[in-house]
Each structure stands twice: as structure tokens, then as C-alpha cells.
Amino acid sequence: MFVIGVYDIGEKRVAKVKKLFDQFLFWTQNSVFEGELSKAQLAEFKMRLEKIIDKRYDSVIFYIAGNKKWVTRDVVGVDRGNIGNIL
């Protein structure tokens, strides 16, 4: 499935969260990542994420599409992301 992940994380935890996102998705711009994941990969990602974030203050949102063909990506300005397969 195609996943877009965005986060708003406290400064003390943001480096750890970004490092985890880098393991699963492609960086597109500040706090925004996207890529293809299986259900199992997404479940592992969320489990590892919950060990890092503080649920009282931090926010992570995943937008999930069945596959990439259902998502249109339209960039105005510089396209900072490099979309491909990580895993």
C-alpha cells in the first residue's frame, strides 16, 4: 500500500523519529515522508514509533492508499523528494 506519513514531534524526540521514518519511507520535505509498505511493515513501523513518541504532545499521521495509482502527486516549486523503493 502507498503511505504518506507526517509528524509534529517535540524537539527532544524529532531526531529519533526522523531516523525511524528514514528506515521505512522516503523523505519528501520537512516532516513528510512517502512510499510503499506492506501491512506488516506499517504495523512494525507504528510499534517502533510508539516506543519513541510522547502521545501527550506528539502527533503522527499516516495517509494510506491501496496503492500509488490512487494518489496524484503535484509539486509546485522544488521537488525535494526522491521516490523509489527502500526495503
N, C-alpha and C positions, 0 to 999 in steps of 0.2 A: 504494500500500500504506500501511497505517497503522503509524506508527513511534513508539515511546516511547524516548527517549534519556535516559540518566542518566550523570552523571560524578562522579568524585572526582579532582580536579586539584590539583597543587601551587599554593600561593598566588601565586607569581610569574606563572603562566600562566592562572589562572582567569578573569581579565577578558577575555582574548583568546578563550578557549574559549566563554564565555557569549555574547560578541558574535557568534561564528560560529553558535552554536546559534540565536540570535535571528533569523538570516537564513533559517533553514530550518524551524524548528519553533516552536510556541507554548509559552511558559513556563507551567508549572502550579504549581510550587513549587521551593524551593531545589534546584538541580542536576537538575531533572526537566523534560523538555520532551516534547511530543507533537504529532502532526499527520500529514497526508497527504504522501507523497513518491513520486515515480516512482523506478524503479531507477537511472536516470541521475542524478537529483538526490541520491540516497543515496550513489552512488559518488563524485560530486563533493564532497559533504559530508565523506566519510571521507578523501578525498585531501587536502583542505584541513586537516582535523583532524590528520592525521599530521604535517603541517609545523609544528604548534604544540606538540603534547604531547611529553612525555618518556616513552617507552614503558617505561623502567625504573621509573618511580614513579607515573605517571598511569593512570587506568582510565576507559574509556568503554564503556558497554554499550548496545546497541540491541536492543529487543524489537520484532519485526516480525510483523505480522499481514497476511494477504492484503488485508483491508480493515477498515474501522471496525466493520462489523456483527458481527465476530467478537470484539470487545472490549467488555466491560462495564465502565463507569466508575462506581464507587460511592464517593462522598465522604462522610466523617464529619467534621463541623465545617465550617470556612470553605472554600469552593471558590475558590481564588486564580487559577485559570487561566481563560483566555478562548479557547475552542476555535473555530477557523474556518480559513479558507484564507489563507496568507501569499502564496504565489507565484502 
